[in-house]
Amino acid sequence: MLINAQRPEEVRVAIMSGDTLDGYQVAVAEAGLARGNIYRGQVANINPALNAAFVDFGADRDGMLPAHDVVPQACHRHPPAGEGFPRVEKVLERGRPILVQVTKDPAGSKGAALTTNLSLAGRYLVLMPFDDTRGISRKVEDEETRAAMREQADRLAVPEGFGFILRTNALGQTKATLSRDLAALLRLWKRVRAEDSRGKGPRLLYSDQDLVVQALRDYLDSSIEEVLVDDDDVFERAEAYMHASMPRGKTRLVRYTERMPLFSRFDVEPQIDRIYARTVSLPGGGSIVIDATEALTAIDVNSGKASRGSSQEESIYAVNLEAAREVARQLRLRDIGGLVVVDFIDMRSNKHEREVERVLREAMKADKARATVGRISSNGLLEINRQRIKQALQLRTHRPCPTCGGTGNIPSPEFVGVNLLRRIEARAAGGRLGGVRVGLHPELADAIQNFRRHDIAALEDEFDMRIEIIAMTSLHRSDEKMEWIEREAGDAVVRSVPVVTAADVATAVPAPPDEAPPTTNGEKRRKRRRGGRHHRRSGAPPAHGAEVPEIAAAVGGESSTPEGAATRTKRRRRHRRRGKAKGAAAEDQS
């Protein structure tokens, strides 16, 4: 066992089997683990629909306390007679204090799971102050072993109302050793009760998060020959614990003093790095791929370049055997709990399938967490239910990616650009938008400015607005900063629809000219000459079938609005006044 505690913000414990990493635990300062801790909480809410209470125990989210986890000693009201598990609203009151213990750490959006059936774990015993049951660990399956341990339990004397569970490493211990462990747990319970009587409000009464003590308590047995520690304070704590709990133990405790870091000296760091990898290589050339989802953990077995065996069936069988051992090891190293589905490579032989299942069950026996292993289905799938003792290792040491949000995928620049233009167009269609400033990651800003320049210009022309795309290095790839600029109350832009259609243009006939007073022949000739010169300056007259100027202007949208119609009327009046003035001048000359 290697204990690396040189940095107080992170304490690591590695268990080596030869040169192979067989167990790994890490305590991170900001991980916020609470499993096993005992708190004085306060009932914040009672939900009859769930038959559970929500307890404020000082965490960010209230913990959930189901009705079946409320022991009689914790009830605020006496439960009705004859009911096995009474309704939660009949035994608890909102706002009242209650003593709770965390049984499951919060995960995702779910709060912690709580119980009032408290337990204190020792090296050989688990003390239960509110349950008088004397039990044996469920990991002990052999009936002869359970009978021998049950005789040990019957010889121990405990206070009335207390119970305990013998752990697996209690087998073969003397009565004096077990009594000493029991006495230490009883003294610890008295300290918890004393802390509970002080002050008011939610507070922590007992913490079970000392990783060094946990590792020595849960993993130190006769199979471990040596414990190496690289920190003086931790070495003293380990020495005191080993002297108190296992004075006759043969395990050596060594203070590591070499300059090379402890984990580097035993080549542990590369193996720790592989714990966080998605793909794990197998010795024979195959691999397993581990993906965690909200509901379960999926593990896929790939043959890769594996070519062991005399046939394809034998090669697949060899890869599946290696995968079964490695799956058990990875679940243990990564602290993966809950439902796990393993997709083995399809095998034709039922004998091979049963052997893979057996190897997996044997490999799971080294795990401290309880687990049930199913059978391989016709689709090659096998289910494992593993006890969730702690949060998964990756959740304790890693944070979700701020760019992809933990999905592993990000939207392409093309998708972002099209989506952005759609949103701007939808907002501008209301007529109130005068401009928009968009701050994006430099990669996206450059892509949109280069490949969507014409689309942006078309929107600016159509809605008489300004669109600015700004590259901001302070933004993540998935972030954006939008600033919408609204128009003043009377400056709204309304998109007009032409009142003249293409069919109207095709069948249009010029309107008759306005009536004018009679003119002389000379005046007509002068008008024709002026008209001729006008046509020569402005170009050739429109050909047959061409658009009439007034109708073409209407299609352009000028006459489709009240302002366009008023302008055309004023122009006609000016033409009529000019014609009348010229006619009067001609009469005066004649």
N, C-alpha and C positions, 0 to 999 in steps of 0.2 A: 504494500500500500504506500503510495506517494502522496504527501500532503504539501501543496504549494500555497503558502500564505504570506509571501513577501509583500504583496500589495493588498492593503486592507479593503479596497473596493471590490476585490474578487478573490475568493478562496476556492481552490480546486483540489479535488481528491480523485486519484486514478488508482484503479486496481489492475495489476498486471498479472497475466498468466504467461510466464516466460517473457517473450518480446511482444506479445499481443495485448492490446488494451481490452480488458474484459469488463470493466465497469468505470463509469465516469460520473462525477457529481460536481456541480459548480454552484456557488452562492454569489449572486451579484447584488451589490448594495441597493440598487434601485429596482430590483425585480418585484418587490412588494409581495412576497409569498407570505401566506398566513395559515396554511394547512397545519393543524395540530395546535395552534394557538388558542388560548382560552381568554375570553373577553367578558366584561360586564356590559351588556347591551341594553337597549331600550326598545320596546315594541313600538315600531313606527306606524304600522298599518296591519290590519287583519283582512284577508281576502277569503270570504266564505266560498266563493266559486272554486278556488284552488285548494280550499281547506288547508291554508297555510298562513303564517304570519311573516311579515317582513321586519327585520330587526336592524336597527342602527347600532353598529358596533365600532364606528369611527372610520370606516372605509369610505371610498368614494361612492359606492353603491351599497344599498341595504342588502343584507343577506336574507336568504329564504329559509324559513324554518317550517317544515311540514308538520302536520298534526301528529303523525306517527312517531316523530322524533322528540316529542315533548314528554318527558318522564313525570311521574306524579310529584316528585320533589320540586319541580320547576313550575307547577301550575299555580296560577293566581287565584283560581276558584277550585273548589273540590269537584272533581269530575262526577257526573251522574253515575249512580250505581248500576251495574249490569252492562255498561258499555265498554267494549274492549279498547277502542280508540275513539274517544269522544270528539265531537267537532271542535275545531280550534277556537271558535268564538265563545264556546262554553267554558274553556279553561284558561284563556289568556285575556288580558285587558290592555287596551291601547294606552301607551305612555308609562307603563309599569316596567321596572328593571327586570332583567333576566340574565342568567349565566349561560353562555353558549360557547361552543367550540367549533372551529372551522373544519369541516370534513372534506371540502373540495374548494380549491382556489377559484377566483373568478376567471372566466374565459370569455373573451369577446365582449358581447353585450350582456352576458349573464353575470349576475352577482354570485357571491360565494354561497355554498351550501352549508347550513348550520345544523347543529344538534344540541340537545341539552343532556344527552347521555354521555357525560364527559369520560375521558380516559387519559391516563398518564403512562407513557411507555418507558419502561426500564430496559435493562440489558436482557433479562430473562423473563420478566413479567410485564403485563399491561394491567394496571390497576384501574378498576371501574368503581368510583365512589357511590353511584346511584343504581348499581345492578349487582345483586348478590350471586350471580352465576359464576361457576368455576368451569372454565372451558380450556380446550386445547386448540392450538393454531390449526386452521384449516389446511395449511400447507403440509401438515403431517398426515399422510394418507394410509400408511401401514397400520393395520389394526393392532398388532402386537406392540408397536411403538406407542400408539395412542393409549393403550391400556397401561403401559409402564408409566407414562407421563401422568395419567389420571391418578395413579397411586401417589405420585409425588405431590400432586395438587391437594389430595385429601389430607396430607400430613401437615399442611401449612395452616397456621391460625391467623385469621383476619378479623377486624372489627365487624360488628353486626351491621348488616346492610351493604357491606362492601363485597366486591367480587373481583376476579382477575382471570386473565388468560395466560397460559404458559406458552412462551414463544418456542420456536424450533430449536434454538441453541440451549434451551433449558434441559434437554435430554442428557442424562449422565451427571448432572450437577448434584451436589450434596444438598441436604436440607438446610444447612447453615448458610450456604451461598445463596439459595433462593430466599431465605428469611432475611438476609442482609439487604438484598435487592428490594424486597417488599417493604422493609423498614424505611429505606431511603425514599421510596415513593409515597409512603404515608406522611413523612416529614414534608415532602414537597406539596402534598395536598393541603396540609395545615397552613403553609405559606400562602397558597392560593386563596384560601378562605380568609386569611388575615388581610390580604390585599383587597378582597372584595368588600370588606367592612369599612374601608377608608374612602372618603369622598363620595361624590355623586356623579352621575352621567357615564357615558360609555368610556371605557378605558381597557388597556391591555393588562391582563393579570398574570399570564404565563406565556413565554415564547418558546417554541420548539424549533427555532431556526438556526441554532448553532451547528453549522455544517460539520465541524470537526467532531463534536460529540455525537451527532447523528451517524457519521461514518464509522466511528469506533463502536458505537452501540449496535448498529444494524449489520455491519459487514465484517467486523473483526471476529474471527473464529480460528479454530485450530489449523485451517488451511492456509492462513496468512502467516508467513514466517517472519516478516520484517516490516516495520513501519518507519519510513524516512520522512522527516519534517525539516523544512528549511527556514523556520522562524522561531525565535526564542520564546515568545509569549505562547504561541500555539504548542510548542514542545512542552512547556510547563503544564498547560492545560491537559494535554494528552497524557502526560506522565501521571498527573493527579487522578485522572479518570481511570486509567488502567490499574493504578495502585488500589483504588477504592473498589472497583467492580470486578477485577480479575487479578487478585494478588498472586495467584499461583500460575498465571498464564505463562507460556513459554515464548510468546511473541516478543521479538527484540524491538525496542524503540531506539532509533538512531537519529541524532542531530546531524543533518546534512550541512557540510561547511565548504564544499568545493566551490570554486569561482564559476564554473559552468552551471547554468540554471538546471534545476533538478529535472524538469521534464525534458529538457534537451539532452541531458546526460543519458536518459533511458529511451530516447527517440520516441517520445510520446506526442510531441507537437504535431508532426505530420498526420498521425492517426486521429488526433482531435479535429484537425481541419477537415478530414474526410467525413466526420460525423455530420457536418452541415451541408455536405454535397447532396445533390438530388440523385445522382447515379453512383452506385457502389459496385466496384469491380469484384468479380469472383476469381478464385485462384485458377480455375480451369479455362478462363477466357470468356465466360458469360458475365452477366451483370444483373442487378436489380435496380429499378427506378422507383423512388418513393415520392408520392404526391399526397399532401394533406388537403382535405376539404373540410367544409363546415360539419358534415355529417359523419365522415369516416376518413380513414387513411388507406389509400390504394397503393399496392406494391405490385409492380409488374416484373416478371422474370423473363429475361432475354437470353437467348443462346449465344449471340455474338459470334465469336470465332472458335467456340468450343468444339473440339473434335475428338473427345475421349470416347473410348468404347469401339467395339467392332462393327456397330451398326448405328443408324440414326436413332433408333429407340434407346440404345444403351447410352449414347451421347446425351440425349435429352434427360434420361434418368439420372446421369451423373450431375448434370447442371442443376436439376431440381433438388438433389440431395445437398449440394453446396448452398443453394439458395435457402433451403429450409434452416440450415444452421446459421446462416448470415442474417436472415430475417429475425430470428430470436435474439441475436446479438444486437442488431440495430434497434429493435424495440426497447431493449434494456438501456443502451447507451443514450438514445434520444428521448427517453421518458415518454414514449408515445402511448397514450391510453385510449380507451374507448373501443370502437369497432374498427378492425383492420381486415381488409380483404386482400388476399394474395392471389394473383393470377399466375398459376404455374403453367409451364409449357405442357400441352396436351400429351398424355401418355396412353398407349393402347392397353398396357397390361395393368390389371387391377392389383396384382401383387406389387408392382412398382408404386402405385398410388398409396397403398396401405403402408409401405415402407417409408415413403416420404412423410406421411402423417406421423408415423412413430418417431422418426428422427426429429421432427419439429417439436413434438411433445417432450422428448428427452431434453432438447436444448432449452425449452421454456422452463424446466425445473430449476435452473440456476437463477431464475428471476425472483426477486423479493415480492413483486406484485403478483396477485392472483390472476390467473388467466384460464380461459376455456378455449380449446382448439377443436374446431369442427372437422368435417370430412370434405374431401375434394369432390366437388359436384361434377356433373356431366360436362359442364363448360370449363372445367379446370380451375374453378374458384374455391378458395378455402377461407372460412371466416375465423377470426381470432377476436375474442373479447378480453381485453387486458384492463386490469384495475388502473384507474387514473389516480395515481398517488400524488403527482405534482403536475404543474403545467409542463407542456412539452419543452424540451431544452431550447429549441429554436425560439419559442415565444418568450423565454426568459432572457435570452441573450441578443435577440435581434428585434428590430422594429420594422413595421410595414414600409415598403418603398413609397416615398412621397410622390414619385413620378407615375407609377402604375397602380398604386393603392394595394399592392400585394397580388395582383392578378398575373403579372409577368408579361403583359401586353400593353402597348401604348398606341393611340390612334395615329395613322399616317398623316403627313403634312397635307396630302390631297384631301383626305376626309375632313381635317380641321378647317382647311380653306373653304371648301364647299359649304360646310355647316355654318361657318361664320358669315358668309355672304347671304345665306338664307335668312339668318336671324336679322341681319341689317336690313334686308329688303322688306321683311315682314314688319319691322318697326317703322321703316320709312314710309310704307304704304299708307299710314294714317295721316300723313301730311304735316305732322308736328315736329319731325326730326330735322334739325338743322345741321347736324354733324355728329361724328362719333370718333373717339380716340380708343384704339385697341392696343394694349400692352401684351406682348407675347414673348415667349422664349426666343432667343435670337435665331435658332434653327427654323422655327415656324414663321417668324416675321420675315426672314429672307425668302423663304419658299413662297409665301403668299405675295410678297411684293414683286417677285420675279415672274411667277407663273399665273397670277391672277390680276395682273395690272390692268388689262383691258376690261375685265369684269368690274373692277373697282371704278374705273373711269366711266363706264356705262351707267352705273348706279349714281355716281356723282352728277352726271349730266341729266339723267332722267328726273331725279328728285331735287336738283339744285342744292346739293349738300356737299360736305367735305368729309372724307374718310381718311384717317391717319392710322397707319400701322407702325408701331414703335417697338423696337427690340429692347428688351429689358433683361439684363443679365441676372437680376435678383429673383426672377421668377423661375419656378421649376417647369419642366417640360409639359406638365398637365395643367399648369395654372394660367390664368388670363386676367387682365384688368381692363374692364370696360367702363368708359365714361361717355354717357349719352348727353348730347347737347340739344336742348329743345328750342324751338323757335318762339318768338314773341306771340302774344295772343292774336294779333291781326295779320301775321305773316305766314299763315299756313298755306302750303302748296297743295292745290287740288289738281289731280290728273284729269284732264278733259277728254271726252270721247267725241270724235268728229261726228257732226250731224249729217254730212254728205258721205255716202258710201261710194264704192268703186262702180257699182251699177248706175248710180246717179250720174257719175262723171261720164260714163260711156254713152249715155242717152241724153246728155245735156244739150240744150239749144240756147244760143245767146239771147239775152233779154233785149227787147226793143229799146232803141235810144230814147232818151228823154226828149220831149217836144221842145222846139226852139222857135223863135220868131222868124218869119220869112227873111231870106237874105238875097242879095243881088248876085249876078253871075260872077262879077269880079271877086266878090267875097268868097264865093264857093271855090273859084280857082285858087285864091290865096290859101284857103283852108286845106285844099287838096295838096298844094305844094308844101305847106307846113307839115301836113300829115305825111307826105312822101319823105320830106327831109327827116322827120321824126323817125319814120320806119327805117330810113337808111342809117341813122345814127344808132338806133336800138337793135338793128338786125332785121333779118327777113321776117315777113309776117308768118304767123303760125300756119302750118300745113293743114290740109283737110283731115279731120279726125283728131287733131291735137286737142289738148285740154284747154278749155276756156280759161283765161287768166283769173277771173273772179272765182270760178269753181275750184281751180287749182289752189288758189289761196285758201279757200274754205277747207279743202282736204288737208292743207298744212295746219289747220287748227285755228287761224285768226278769226274767221267769221263764225266759228262755232261757239264763241263766248260773247256775252253782251258787250264787252269792250270792243271786240272786232266789228260787230254790227254797227255800233255808234261811229266808229272811225270811218267805215264805208259810207255811211249816210252823210257825214260831214264832207267827205271828198266829193260826193255828187253835188252837194249844195254849192261848193266852191266852183266846180266846173260850170254849173248853171249861171252863177253870178258873173264869172268871167265871160261866158258866151253873151250874156245880155249887155255887158259893158262894151264888148267889141262891136256888137250890132249897133249900139247907139253911136259909137264913134264913127262908123261907116256912114250912117245916115247924115251925120253932121258934115262929113267931107263932101257928100254928094249934094 
